[in-house]
Amino acid sequence: MKKSNFITSITFAFLMLLSFSTNAQEFKPLDKSPMDAASYPSSYKESDKLAKITYSRPQLKGRSVDELAPEGKVWRTGANEAAELTLYKDMKLGDTTVKAGTYTFYVIPGEDEWTAIISTDLNVWGSYFYKEENDVARLNVPVSEGKDSLDAFSIAFEESSDGIHMHLGWGTVRIAVPFTK
């Protein structure tokens, strides 16, 4: 092999290696409102789930809850995409039986109560495309006040005597949405 061909081959190989590393996958930074999920039961050891919700967790960062989730307006229950609720068994929200399946979970914040909404809408960004005619169930639930303030919007499930409660908390606002069997 001629010396010039050898140098050309080495140079080509080096440039190829360099081009592979510069075209490597670029990953986005951590979302400002990261996605999370809550389920009941929450233990990974138990596979017989009743419910799971996937949502994004906005943070107050010095703002008020009613700035980010205005009273009287449909809210996506978190940030980014609307919260997605999966019921693994038929459950009741108030007097309405909701069949097992995946739904969007919206709320309408209010001063004394919030309206919990289960909708057939799926894969929607925010609540911009909310359609009341797609509601499966609605229930007004009272607002209470927590002693500690939560900067990040949070959801947790708790067992109740007749089903489960889905707790929503943000700032000092607390909501308990009852699902019964």
Secondary structure, DSSP 8 states (H G I E B T S, - for coil): --HHHHHHHHHHHHHHHHHHHHTS-------SS-EEEEEES--TT----SEEEEEE--B-TT--HHHHS-TTS-B-SSSSB-EEEEESS-EEETTEEE-SEEEEEEEE--SSEEEEEEES--S-BTTTT--GGGEEEEEEEEEEEEEEEEEEEEEEEEEETTEEEEEEEEEEEEEEEEEE-
